[in-house]
Every structure is written in C-alpha cells, then in structure tokens.
Amino acid sequence: MIFFLVGLDKVRYNGDMEDRQHLPDANRLSVISAVILLAYALIPFVKVPAQPIRLSLIWVQFDFNLNYGTLISLLAAILAGLGADWLLQGHPDHDKNSLLRHGFVPALTAWVIGVPLNTLEVQPAWWVVLALGGVLLVLVLVAEYIVIDLSGVAYLPASLGLTAVSFALYLVLAIALKAANVRLFLLLPALVPALFLLVLRTLYLRSGGRWNWVWALGIALVVGQLAVGFHYLPIQPLTFGLLLVGTAYGLTTFASGLEEGREAGSLWFEPIFMLSMIWLLAWMIRG
C-alpha cells in the first residue's frame, strides 16, 4: 500500500485545455488512511466495558449497549467523511459542497470496515481484514477524487466502481444489523437514511451531476417498508440483505433509466434482470 500511495503523487492527467491532477495528493491520502487504520488497530489492545444507555421517550423506553468497537467505528466514519473533504480540496474543481457530495461513501466504507473487526477474534485473519479494508478505503477515496471531474476520461469506471462498492457496503450493513438482532427502532434509522444517501449519490453519478431527491426518498421508503416486513420473518441475515439490496438496486436503475429517457426495452431490462438474479440468489440460500 505504501508504494501505491507514493506512486499517486507522481501521476498527472493531461487534459485538452490544461493540465489537471488526475489522482489525489499522496501525503493527504496517507494521513487519512493511516489515522483510520490506526484507530481500528487499537481495538485489540484497549479493553473498555460496554456502557448501557437508556433513553426514555414519554411511554417508551429504549435500552442498548455502547461498546468501544462501536465508538471507534463511528469515529472512523466521521474521520473518513471529513478526510475525504480535506483530500478533495486539492482538486481544481473542488467546491464548498464536497463534504455532502463526496463524504458519504468514504464514511460508510470506514464504518463497515469495523463490522467484521468488532465480531472476529483477534487472529491473523483479523489483521488481513484490516489490511483489505484499508485498501478498499484508499480506492474509494481515489475514486471520489476522480469523479469530481465529470468530463474526465476516468469518470465512468470510477463512478461504476463507487456504485458497486456502495451497494456492497449496504449489503454488509444490512447483514450485520440483522445478524446482531437489532430491534426495529434501531434498524430503520440505520437502513433508511443510509439508503437514501446511497441512492441519491448513485443517481447523481449515473446522471452526470444531477440530484434527484424525490426518487431517492421514494426508493428509501419502499425498501424501508420491506425491511419492516422481512425483519419479522425467520430468514438468514444474508437473505435479508440480498432482498433489500436487490430491490434497492432494481429501483435505482429503473429511476436512472427513466430520467435518461431510455426506450422501453432497455428501461426495463437491467432492473428486472438484476432484481431477479439477486432475489433468486436470496431464495437459493434461504434455508
């Protein structure tokens, strides 16, 4: 990873009108990734007992435990979002809204890295997961830097990569919440807003820079309703996650195609095909 980061500082993209930095500053990228990975690397060496938290709202009382691993995951997510904004400040096309536009996927990536780290025992596999998570985080940050330039030659592969990673991370999030038997009042606030931001960003990337708040909100609410129903079914966490992701991706591709004005054949093919394949996979592993 060190050689990869050092090499980033030597790469430049020559545009038609002017030279543009094609990849982010390696020093900033190294600092961001190192701080986040160091925070996770301290988990095996810091033992802090879980703190019970009780919230009372009129007639309802909520009890849950907050442990050290959860705090580190939240801190890593905040650092990744802010770090992405700091990293993108070196881009010629940077604007003041980069935190809202480019901070969500890095934050989600940093948070999801902590899911297996907080459940696995500290063995060689634990450190392998940490290293792979670090590589994924670096790639996400680099892709976020690239997609700032909507006319860049690397925009399409970078945007496709970010979309794939985003839905994969959401799948991990849904699986982890279901496996942890999280109660519904905590499940929905975690899944619905995250999906809203994910769909909003995906439509932004696929449309070349247009925000579509209505579609993002509608898809998030529909999938949230499905999550309520699936929550009470005796299904595996992987099946639960696949059902939600398949629906979310199918609706997102349909919304994107509709906004682009595609013809009926191409408009329906990708959503139905992907929804069918993912739901079929979920059905095959339902046992």
N, C-alpha and C positions, 0 to 999 in steps of 0.2 A: 504493500500500500504506500510506503514511503516513496519508492521510486515513481509510482503513479502520480502522487501529488507533486513531486518535484518536476516531473515532466510536463505537468499542466502549465507551469509558469513559462514554458518555452514555446507554447503553441499559439499561433495567431491566425486569424482568418482575414484574408484579403478580399474586401468587398469590391463592388464595381465602382463606387464613388469614393470610398475612404476605407482605411484600414480599421477593422473592428476586432476587439479582443473576443476570440471565439470561445475561450474557456476562462473560468474564474481564476482569481489570484490564488496561487497555491498556498501562500502563507496564511491567508484568512481561512481557506478551506481546511488546512491542517489544524488550526487553532480550534475551529468549531467542532470538528470530528473528534479531536483529542480530548476536549473537555467533556463531551457527552460520553465517550467510551470510558474515560477515567471515572466518571460518576458511577457508571454501571460496574466497573471493575472493583469498586469498593464494597459492593454488596456482600461478597463472601467474608469480608473482614470486619464488617460493622454489624453488631447484634443489638437491635433495638426492639423491645417488645411492642406488640401491636397495641394501639390506643383505641379503646372503644369510644365511639361517638354517637350521641343520641340527639336527634332533632325532634322537637315536639311542635306540631302544627295543628292547633285547635284540637280536633278529636283524634288525630293520627299521630303516632309516634314511630320514628324510624331509627333503627339501631344497626350500625355497621362498624367494622373494624378498619382502622387505617394503619398499615404497616410501613416499614422502612422502604421496601421494594416499590410500593405504590407511590410513595413520595418521590423516590428517585425517578420513576417513570414520568410523573407529572413535571418534575423539574427538567428532565431531559427534553420533553416535548416543548416546554417554554423556551429553553435554550436553543433548540433546533429552529423554532419559528423566528425568534429574534436573530439568531445567527444567519439564517437564510437572508433576512432583510439586510443585515450588515454586509454579507457577501455580495449581494446584488447591487449594492451602492457603487461598486466599481464598474458596472456596465454602462456603456454610453447612453443607453435608452432607459436607464433607471428612472423611476418616478416615485412620488411620495406614497403611492398606494401599493408598493411592492409587498409589504407585510401581509396585507389582506389577500393579495393575489397569489403570492408565491410561498407563503409561510405555512399553509395548512398541510400539504403533503409531507414536507420535512418533519413537521411536528408529529403527524400521525405515524410516520416511519420511526421516529425516535421513541414514541410511546409503545408501539407494537414490539420493538426490539426487547423491551422489558418483560413482555408476556411470557416467553419461554424462560428467560433468565430468572424470573421470580418463582417458577414452578419446578425447573430442573434442579437436581442435586449438583453441587459444585464438583464436577469431574472434568476430564479432558473435553468431553462433548460440550460442556458449558462454555468453555473458552472458544471452541470452534464456532458456536452460535454467536458469541460476542464478536468474533472476527468477521463472520459473514454479515452480521448486522451492520458493522462498521463500513464494510464495502458497499452494502446497499445504501446506506445513508449518504456516502460520498457520491455515488452515482445519481441519487435523487437530487442532491444539491447541484451537481454539474448540469443535470437536465433542466432544472429550474432556471439556471443561468442562461442556458441556450435558448429556451422558449421565450425569453423576453423579446428577442428579435423575431417578429412574426414573419419576416421575409427571408430569414436565414436559411441556408441550404440544409442545416441540421434540425430545423424546426419540426418537420414531420416525424422523423424517427424518435426525437426526444419527447414529443407530445404523446406519441403512441406508447412509448416506454413508461411515461408518467401515468397514463391512463391504466395500463396493465398493472403497474405497481400499486396504484391507488385501490383498485378493486381487490387485488390480492391482500392488501393490508386490511381492508374492510372485512374480508373473509376471515382473516385471523382474529380480528376484533370480535366478530360475531361468535366464532367458535369458542374463544376464550371466555366470553361472558356467559355463554350457555353452559360450558363445562364447569364454570365456577358456581352454577346455580344462583346467579344473581337475581334478586327479586325484580319484579316488573317495574317498580317505581324507580329503580336504578338502571334497568336495561334500556328502557325507551329514551331517557335523556342521553344515554351514551350512543345509541344506534341512530336515532333520527337526526339530530343535528349534524353528526359526522357524515351521514349520507347526504344530507342537504348540501353541505360544503363540497363533498366529493363530486356530486352530480353537477353542481354549479360550475366547478372548475373544469370538469370534463367537457361540458358543453361549451365553455369558453375556449378550450383548446381546439375542439373539433370545428368550431365556427370561425376560428381565426381572430378571436378577440372580442366577441360579443357576449354580454352577460344575459342569462335568461333565468330570472328569479322565479317566474311562475312555474315553469317546468320543473325546476329543482325542488321547489316546495311541494308541488303535487306528487312527484315521484317519492320524495321522502315520506310524505304522509301515507301513501299507498303501501309502501314497504313497511312502515311502522305498524299499520293495521295488520299486515300479515305476521309481523313479529309477535304481536299480541296473541294471535291465534296459534302460531307454532310454538309459542312459549309453553303452552299447557298441553302440548302433545308429547307422548313418550317417544321422542326421536333423538338420535345421536346429535352431539354438537356439530359434527361435520355436515350432517344432513341439514340441520338448521341453518348453518352458514351458507351452504350452497343454494338452498331455496331462496334466501334473501338476496344473495349476490346475483343469481340468475335472473330474478325478477327486476332488480335494480339495473342490471346491465342491459337487459332487453328493452326496458322502458327508456333508458338513456339513449340507446342507439336509435330507437324509433323517434324520439323527440329531436335528435340531431338531424336525422334524415328528413323529417317533416319541415324543420326550419330551413334546411338547404333546398327544399323544393324537389326532392327526388321523385322519380316516377314510381308508380305503384309496385312494380316488380322488385326493384332494388330497395324500396322503402320498407317492405315487409320481410324481405329475405333474411337479412342479418339479425334483426330482433328475434324472429321466430326460430331461426336456426340455433342461435346461441342460447335462448331460453330453453328450447327443447333439449339440447345437449347437456346443459348444466342440470336441469331438473331430472333428466334420465340418469345422470351420474348420481344425483342425490337419492333417487329411488333405488338404484343398484346397491347402495351402501347403507340403506335404511335400517338393516337388521341389528 
